[in-house]
Amino acid sequence: MTSEMAGPEERLLRRLALPGLWLLIINGMIGAGIFGLPGELARLAGPGSVWIFMLCALMIAPIMLCFMQMASYFRGTGGPILYAASAFGPMAGFQVGWLYYVSRVLSFAANLNLLLTSLGYFWAGAMDPSVRVALAFLICSLMILNNVLGARNAIGTLGLLTAFKFLPLIAMVAIGLIQVDIGTLLPRLDHTVGIEDLGGALFLVIYAYVGFEGGLVPAGEARNPQRDLPRALLLGLVVCALLYALIQAVALVSLPSLATSSRPLVDVAAAQMGDVGALMMLIAIIASVGGNLLGAMFSTPRLTYRMALDGFLPAALGRVHPRFHTPARSIILYGAACFAFAVSGGFVWLAGLSVFARIILYMVCVGAMPRLHRQFGTVAGAMQVAGRRVWMVLALLVCAALLWQVTLQSVLVTGGCVVAGLLMLAFSRRVEHRANPQAASG
């Protein structure tokens, strides 16, 4: 039995190795959140906040283990789309892909505005409305061009941004470990945290570990996705957990006023290295948001590419550029949609959709595990996770806990997006039928 979905042959080149896949996953997980989390966490949990990062890593681990096993079954582009479609049928795959795509557009738009605001620290003129629109257009255009020109260009740029993000963080941790007594960095077991504060801290931190699923989408461009994607997921989780915990520990010691800081890591770097440290951390924030955006620009267009190959979207979105071997039309569509939402300002009330859509995606994919194991459990290279059913139950429990944060508005908006997706599908198939009635009827 093969783990590939039936359908048109993919024409994307397999150039991504383990480092490239890890870059996509780590930039999906580490965005702007970690630069603001330490202060609020210190307020909620004090010295115990270091343990919160480790606990949340354990909470997200069952979900990631499920995705590791599913990633080992498939070699094609699509990630969650393939998992849902193989287990529950093509329509389930389309709806998962559509919801995830919409949430990624909104998330990109929000992060793009955050990037523009961060640029305002260096250039006050960036806050002017007309300049913001021009900068948004320029950034989207450059990211579109970088991705259209080929996977190597995009991954190379992503690696550079990741270095600019990691180096200041690693420097801050290293200086903190040198300047203070190691014993003071160890979390205090005698510090108690109230149940309400603990719950708030857990819900706050666990979202610093999500976003990894975007790195699964371009499996069709990986040299050995069944082997490398599970490894990249595990490596991403370990790096995030260690880095987050060390950052929180050093921040607690280096900045006594951490709980009241509005720019915690910038203030920590300033306390350690003065204005140079603050500047380095501001650059790290810009690089982190930029890396998150570039990773999304790489992965998300592969969703419409996959849905076009499966016949759910116009065939033009599934075409590959003859020279650069990238889904150029899908990339341009995604970039244009992100720019439109970023400059409209009307996307703010839809922010909850991104969270709810991600939880739905996790629950559908985790629920698909038993069927996928029956179909592909013997595929060559498939990962065998011990205690598979236990991990699945734990993953679903974590997802159920996350649902407590979902508002009624998010549920209604998500329902509206599902309906919109069905209408778009009907329109797309009608257009395709008119363009090619013989193929449509066949």
Secondary structure, DSSP 8 states (H G I E B T S, - for coil): ---S-SSS-------B-HHHHHHHHHHHHSSSHHHHHHHHHHHHHGGGHHHHHHHHHHHHHHHHHHHHHHHTT--STTTHHHHHHHHH-HHHHHHHHHHHHHHHHHHHHHHHHHHHHHHTTT-GGGGSHHHHHHHHHHHHHHHHHHHHT-HHHHHHHHHHHHHHHHHHHHHHHHHHHHHS-HHHHS--TT----HHHHHHHHHHHHTTS--GGGGGGGGGGBSSHHHHHHHHHHHHHHHHHHHHHHHHHHHHHH-TTGGG-SSHHHHHHHHHHTHHHHHHHHHHHHHHHHHHHHHHHHHTHHHHHHHHHTTSS-GGGG---TTT-S-HHHHHHHHHHHHHHHHH-TTGGGHHHHHHHHHHHHHHHHHTHHHHHHHHTTSTT----TTHHHHHHHHHHHHHHHGGG--HHHHHHHHHHHHHHHHHHHHHHHHHHHH-HHHHH-
